[in-house]
């Protein structure tokens, strides 16, 4: 994510696309990995938030990548908003995990 931000700051759209594509692949791997496991009822909420974060971030980077390819600022903005939402799900997952483990 830092590399996406860095390349975007430097207006390197090919770099943004490259790192978005790599991140999308990593998110897909993480989704598949997470779905292989069953967790206790106490941890299920955290797992659900985590998986939603992965799906949302993957959607965001895919939109950003398409936006870079098409030169479409609207897609890039939508993608950025999805990435932000995904990060919020990560925070919810972390909070739910802390509550479950308390």
Secondary structure, DSSP 8 states (H G I E B T S, - for coil): -HHHHHHHHTT-HHHHHHHHHHHHHHHHHHHHHHHT----HHHHHHHHHHHHHHHHHHHHHHHHHHHHHHT-HHHHHHHHHHHHHHHHHHHHHHHHHHHHH-
